[in-house]
Amino acid sequence: MVRAKGLILIVAATLAVTHAAAQSEKKNDVGVVVGYIAPSSDSTIAGFKTEAQSTVDYGITYKHRFLESNRLSVGGTLLFAPLDVEAAGTEIGSIDYIPLLIDANWHFLAKKNLYAGVTAGYAMWGDFEPNDNSGNVNVKKNVVFGVNVGYDIPIGERWAILTNLRWLSQEAETDESGVQNQTINVDPIIANVGFAFRF
């Protein structure tokens, strides 16, 4: 009889814990995003206005919420975007842009769907590929920083639509020996929307 009561208590406790876990807020989001990158700056090189052009991006993202209130989150996003480069209004080549971004955000409102915070990361650049086939040019990898704001839209308990808007302080500098390196200011505005699984 005592053993039966003990077994019943264990089963009841297990069910209670399982139910509480099922009802608790999910702390992790993992998903995919697509969006639009719009460079907001340009540079003058050899007397010509030189700038990267706006383009579509896509990538993967992960976010974890901290504190009992779930108001603090830290997440990472890896994006990929092919950028065309123009000088004096004429396309002169292209380059791949691959930023790895870390966001630290504070969540607002009762449901904590609205958030804002700071962004830092590391930008990996592919070679600049000129249209005149004069030879690819190496571009330095560099650190980026900025700010971001977003709003998550829950879909049931396990899914969410993600939205995010970032501004980054970013430049692209060539990395060639024996010649003067050139720098293009990019400072992109990055808008993304995505779909995430919550757990």
C-alpha positions as CSV (number, residue, x, y, z in Angstrom):
1,M,0.0,0.0,0.0
2,V,2.8,2.4,0.9
3,R,4.6,1.5,-2.3
4,A,1.5,2.1,-4.3
5,K,1.0,5.5,-2.7
6,G,4.6,6.4,-3.4
7,L,4.2,5.3,-7.1
8,I,1.1,7.5,-7.4
9,L,2.9,10.5,-5.9
10,I,5.8,10.0,-8.3
11,V,3.5,9.8,-11.3
12,A,1.5,12.8,-10.1
13,A,4.7,14.8,-9.6
14,T,6.0,13.8,-13.0
15,L,2.8,14.9,-14.7
16,A,2.8,18.2,-12.8
17,V,6.4,19.0,-13.9
18,T,5.6,18.0,-17.5
19,H,2.5,20.1,-17.5
20,A,4.4,23.1,-16.0
21,A,7.2,22.7,-18.6
22,A,4.6,22.6,-21.4
23,Q,3.0,25.7,-20.1
24,S,6.2,27.7,-19.6
25,E,7.5,30.2,-22.0
26,K,9.8,28.9,-24.7
27,K,13.3,30.4,-24.4
28,N,14.9,29.6,-27.7
29,D,14.1,30.5,-31.3
30,V,15.9,28.9,-34.3
31,G,14.9,29.8,-37.9
32,V,15.5,31.1,-41.3
33,V,15.3,34.7,-42.6
34,V,15.2,36.6,-45.9
35,G,15.4,40.3,-46.4
36,Y,16.9,43.3,-48.0
37,I,20.2,45.1,-47.6
38,A,20.3,48.8,-48.5
39,P,23.8,50.4,-48.2
40,S,23.4,53.9,-46.9
41,S,26.9,55.3,-47.6
42,D,29.3,55.7,-50.5
43,S,32.9,56.8,-51.2
44,T,34.8,58.7,-53.8
45,I,37.5,56.6,-55.4
46,A,39.7,58.1,-58.2
47,G,37.2,61.0,-58.5
48,F,34.2,58.7,-59.0
49,K,31.3,58.0,-56.6
50,T,31.6,54.4,-55.7
51,E,28.9,52.5,-53.8
52,A,27.4,49.0,-53.2
53,Q,23.9,48.5,-54.5
54,S,20.9,47.2,-52.6
55,T,20.2,43.5,-52.8
56,V,18.3,40.6,-51.3
57,D,19.8,38.6,-48.4
58,Y,19.0,35.3,-46.7
59,G,20.3,33.4,-43.7
60,I,19.8,31.5,-40.4
61,T,19.2,32.8,-36.9
62,Y,19.1,31.7,-33.3
63,K,18.0,33.6,-30.1
64,H,17.9,32.7,-26.4
65,R,16.0,34.6,-23.8
66,F,17.5,35.1,-20.3
67,L,16.1,36.0,-16.9
68,E,12.9,34.7,-15.3
69,S,11.1,37.6,-17.1
70,N,12.5,36.6,-20.5
71,R,13.1,40.3,-21.2
72,L,16.8,39.9,-22.1
73,S,17.8,38.0,-25.2
74,V,21.1,37.3,-27.0
75,G,21.1,35.9,-30.5
76,G,23.2,35.2,-33.6
77,T,22.4,35.6,-37.3
78,L,24.5,34.5,-40.3
79,L,23.5,36.3,-43.5
80,F,24.6,36.0,-47.1
81,A,24.1,38.6,-49.8
82,P,25.7,39.2,-53.3
83,L,26.4,42.9,-53.8
84,D,26.9,44.7,-57.1
85,V,29.3,47.7,-57.0
86,E,28.9,50.8,-59.1
87,A,31.2,53.7,-59.9
88,A,29.8,56.8,-61.5
89,G,26.5,55.0,-62.0
90,T,28.0,52.1,-64.0
91,E,28.3,48.6,-62.6
92,I,31.9,47.6,-62.3
93,G,31.8,44.3,-60.4
94,S,30.4,42.3,-57.6
95,I,31.3,40.9,-54.2
96,D,29.8,38.5,-51.7
97,Y,28.9,39.8,-48.2
98,I,28.6,37.3,-45.3
99,P,28.1,39.0,-41.9
100,L,27.9,37.0,-38.6
101,L,25.9,39.3,-36.2
102,I,25.3,39.0,-32.5
103,D,22.4,41.0,-31.0
104,A,21.8,41.8,-27.3
105,N,18.2,43.0,-26.9
106,W,15.8,44.1,-24.2
107,H,12.1,43.1,-24.8
108,F,9.2,45.4,-24.1
109,L,5.4,45.3,-23.7
110,A,3.5,42.7,-21.7
111,K,4.1,39.9,-24.1
112,K,7.7,40.9,-24.8
113,N,7.4,40.7,-28.5
114,L,8.9,44.2,-29.2
115,Y,12.6,44.5,-28.7
116,A,15.6,46.8,-29.3
117,G,19.3,46.6,-28.6
118,V,22.8,46.7,-29.9
119,T,24.5,44.6,-32.6
120,A,28.2,43.6,-33.0
121,G,29.7,41.1,-35.4
122,Y,32.2,40.0,-38.0
123,A,31.9,40.6,-41.7
124,M,33.4,38.2,-44.1
125,W,33.9,39.4,-47.7
126,G,34.4,37.4,-50.8
127,D,36.8,38.7,-53.5
128,F,35.7,41.7,-55.5
129,E,35.2,40.4,-59.0
130,P,35.5,43.2,-61.6
131,N,33.4,43.0,-64.8
132,D,36.4,43.7,-67.0
133,N,38.0,40.4,-65.9
134,S,41.1,42.3,-64.8
135,G,41.6,39.9,-61.8
136,N,39.9,39.4,-58.5
137,V,40.7,41.7,-55.6
138,N,41.0,40.5,-52.0
139,V,38.9,42.4,-49.4
140,K,39.6,42.5,-45.7
141,K,37.3,40.9,-43.1
142,N,36.3,43.4,-40.4
143,V,34.4,44.0,-37.2
144,V,31.0,45.6,-37.4
145,F,28.7,47.2,-34.8
146,G,25.3,48.9,-34.8
147,V,21.8,48.9,-33.4
148,N,18.6,46.9,-34.1
149,V,14.9,46.8,-33.4
150,G,12.4,44.1,-34.1
151,Y,9.0,42.5,-33.4
152,D,8.2,38.8,-33.0
153,I,4.8,37.4,-33.9
154,P,4.0,34.2,-32.1
155,I,2.0,31.5,-33.9
156,G,0.8,29.1,-31.3
157,E,3.3,27.8,-28.8
158,R,6.0,26.5,-31.1
159,W,6.3,28.9,-34.0
160,A,6.9,32.6,-34.7
161,I,7.3,35.1,-37.5
162,L,10.4,37.2,-36.9
163,T,11.0,40.7,-38.0
164,N,14.2,42.8,-37.5
165,L,15.7,46.0,-38.7
166,R,19.4,46.8,-38.3
167,W,21.8,49.6,-39.0
168,L,25.5,48.7,-39.1
169,S,28.7,50.7,-39.2
170,Q,30.5,48.9,-42.0
171,E,33.1,49.4,-44.7
172,A,34.9,47.3,-47.3
173,E,38.6,47.7,-47.7
174,T,40.8,46.0,-50.3
175,D,43.7,43.9,-49.2
176,E,46.4,44.0,-51.8
177,S,50.2,44.2,-51.3
178,G,52.3,46.8,-53.2
179,V,49.3,49.1,-54.0
180,Q,47.2,51.6,-52.1
181,N,44.2,49.9,-50.6
182,Q,40.8,51.5,-51.3
183,T,37.9,51.7,-48.9
184,I,34.1,51.9,-49.7
185,N,31.7,52.9,-46.9
186,V,28.7,50.7,-46.9
187,D,26.8,51.3,-43.5
188,P,24.0,49.0,-44.5
189,I,20.4,49.1,-43.4
190,I,19.3,45.4,-43.1
191,A,15.6,44.5,-43.0
192,N,14.7,40.8,-42.4
193,V,11.6,38.7,-41.9
194,G,11.8,35.0,-40.9
195,F,10.1,31.9,-39.6
196,A,11.3,30.3,-36.4
197,F,10.7,27.2,-34.3
198,R,10.5,27.8,-30.5
199,F,11.6,25.4,-27.8
